[in-house]
Amino acid sequence: MTILHIDSSTQGQASVTRELTAYAVGKMAGEKVDRLDLVADPIPHLVGRPEANAFVAQLKAADTIVIGAPTYNFSVPSQLKAWFDRVAVAGETFRYTEKGPEGLLRDKRVIVMIASGGVYEEGSSFEHNQSYVRAIFQFMGLEPEFVIANGVAMSEERRAEAIAEAKAKIDRIAASREFA
Ligand SMILES: Cc1cc2nc3c(=O)[nH]c(=O)nc-3n(C[C@H](O)[C@H](O)[C@H](O)COP(=O)(O)O)c2cc1C
């Protein structure tokens, strides 16, 4: 089994999502891990048409994808958006048909760790992280699962509680079925 471990937080050691993705990947010890740190190794903005590339091949090769998706200015960090711009490629991860677009990816687990300073309901007018990440993975044929630590800027207590709840959810995910 291959795990693709992706981080996009700019907050280094203080990052909530980096703590959560590391915790989740730690639960899958022994598996092959492909690592993408989109802050240490940023992907340049896409110029021109997206076409098959090494990021698409890496995504296709993964069985489980664990992604840290902090909320920055109501959406994902631009570092993560740059990755989506590389992997959403017509003919590779989705295709257009007469009935509309069709996702081409199958049989992968996608676990997305979201952290936000405030609290947003999915689909509210300020929420463009969870709904966006769900939409783009569905567009490519996958149904992501979410682990959410929200309200982390509200107080130290709230932050600690949100992280503990998120880790408990990761434990339940790990216990309920195989990660693959
Ligand atoms: C550049 C920046 C923009 C942010 N924008 C928002 C925001 O729009 N809404 C929100 O609730 N929190 C916002 N926050 C707070 C982060 O969501 C919070 O710090 C969270 O822990 C980020 O995940 P990380 O710790 O893994 O980086 C922002 C933080 C930064 C650094």
The ligand as an SDF file (V2000), in Angstrom:
LIG
                    3D

 31 33  0  0  0  0  0  0  0  0999 V2000
   -2.7080   33.4270    6.1940 C   0  0  0  0  0  0  0  0  0  0  0  0
   -3.7670   32.9240    7.1360 C   0  0  0  0  0  0  0  0  0  0  0  0
   -5.0980   33.1020    6.8100 C   0  0  0  0  0  0  0  0  0  0  0  0
   -6.0880   32.6050    7.6660 C   0  0  0  0  0  0  0  0  0  0  0  0
   -7.3920   32.7480    7.2910 N   0  0  0  0  0  0  0  0  0  0  0  0
   -8.3640   32.2030    8.0690 C   0  0  0  0  0  0  0  0  0  0  0  0
   -9.7290   32.2510    7.6610 C   0  0  0  0  0  0  0  0  0  0  0  0
  -10.0890   32.7670    6.6130 O   0  0  0  0  0  0  0  0  0  0  0  0
  -10.6460   31.7100    8.4810 N   0  0  0  0  0  0  0  0  0  0  0  0
  -10.3180   31.0830    9.6490 C   0  0  0  0  0  0  0  0  0  0  0  0
  -11.2020   30.5820   10.3280 O   0  0  0  0  0  0  0  0  0  0  0  0
   -9.0260   30.9940   10.0500 N   0  0  0  0  0  0  0  0  0  0  0  0
   -8.0500   31.5320    9.2880 C   0  0  0  0  0  0  0  0  0  0  0  0
   -6.7340   31.4180    9.6690 N   0  0  0  0  0  0  0  0  0  0  0  0
   -6.4150   30.6420   10.8780 C   0  0  0  0  0  0  0  0  0  0  0  0
   -6.0260   29.2230   10.4860 C   0  0  0  0  0  0  0  0  0  0  0  0
   -7.0990   28.5580    9.8390 O   0  0  0  0  0  0  0  0  0  0  0  0
   -5.5890   28.4290   11.7130 C   0  0  0  0  0  0  0  0  0  0  0  0
   -4.4120   29.0420   12.2020 O   0  0  0  0  0  0  0  0  0  0  0  0
   -5.3230   26.9450   11.4240 C   0  0  0  0  0  0  0  0  0  0  0  0
   -4.6670   26.3810   12.5360 O   0  0  0  0  0  0  0  0  0  0  0  0
   -4.4820   26.7790   10.1710 C   0  0  0  0  0  0  0  0  0  0  0  0
   -3.9760   25.4520   10.0440 O   0  0  0  0  0  0  0  0  0  0  0  0
   -2.4060   25.2070   10.2900 P   0  0  0  0  0  0  0  0  0  0  0  0
   -2.2090   25.4640   11.7720 O   0  0  0  0  0  0  0  0  0  0  0  0
   -2.1960   23.7770    9.9360 O   0  0  0  0  0  0  0  0  0  0  0  0
   -1.6430   26.1400    9.4360 O   0  0  0  0  0  0  0  0  0  0  0  0
   -5.7370   31.9270    8.8560 C   0  0  0  0  0  0  0  0  0  0  0  0
   -4.3780   31.7580    9.1640 C   0  0  0  0  0  0  0  0  0  0  0  0
   -3.3870   32.2330    8.3280 C   0  0  0  0  0  0  0  0  0  0  0  0
   -1.9460   32.0110    8.6630 C   0  0  0  0  0  0  0  0  0  0  0  0
  1  2  1  0
  2  3  1  0
  2 30  2  0
  3  4  2  0
  4  5  1  0
  4 28  1  0
  5  6  2  0
  6  7  1  0
  6 13  1  0
  7  8  2  0
  7  9  1  0
  9 10  1  0
 10 11  2  0
 10 12  1  0
 12 13  2  0
 13 14  1  0
 14 15  1  0
 14 28  1  0
 15 16  1  0
 16 17  1  0
 16 18  1  0
 18 19  1  0
 18 20  1  0
 20 21  1  0
 20 22  1  0
 22 23  1  0
 23 24  1  0
 24 25  2  0
 24 26  1  0
 24 27  1  0
 28 29  2  0
 29 30  1  0
 30 31  1  0
M  END
$$$$
